[in-house]
Amino acid sequence: MTENEFAIMDELYFVTSYADLKSTSALTDEELCAALRDLISKDYIRILYPDPDTEHAYDESKFGKHCQEYFYLATKAGLVVHNSI
């Protein structure tokens, strides 16, 4: 897990909007979306959309265009890895 991914995971113990993630991060939108994409591909986080209670399937072809609209939450697997580092 990269330093950026670890910092993002710190924020995802509870459902968090992209805007809230961005406000606590020094990453650019491109860097933040790339790190989120990597965490999703590892099954460490999941997407929620259109509201914080509805899980949304990851679609790689659409993610880059919409990553700023989603909410995010760490998965159990992601939390296990995050807490073991």
Long-range contacts (C-beta under 8 A, 24 or more apart in sequence): 1-44, 1-81, 1-82, 1-85, 2-35, 2-38, 4-31, 4-35, 5-35, 5-38, 5-39, 5-44, 6-82, 6-85, 8-32, 8-35, 8-36, 8-39, 8-45, 9-39, 9-44, 9-45, 9-74, 9-78, 9-79, 9-82, 10-82, 12-45, 12-72, 12-73, 12-74, 12-78, 13-74, 13-79, 14-73, 15-48, 15-52, 15-71, 15-72, 15-73, 16-71, 16-72, 16-73, 17-52, 17-70, 17-71, 17-72, 18-67, 18-68, 18-69, 18-70, 18-71, 18-72, 19-68, 21-72, 22-68, 29-68, 32-67, 33-63, 33-64, 33-67, 33-68, 36-67, 36-72, 37-63, 37-64, 37-67, 39-78, 42-78, 43-75, 43-77, 43-78, 44-74, 44-75, 44-77, 44-78, 44-81, 44-82, 45-72, 45-73, 45-74, 45-75, 45-78, 46-72, 46-73, 46-75, 47-71, 47-72, 48-72, 48-73
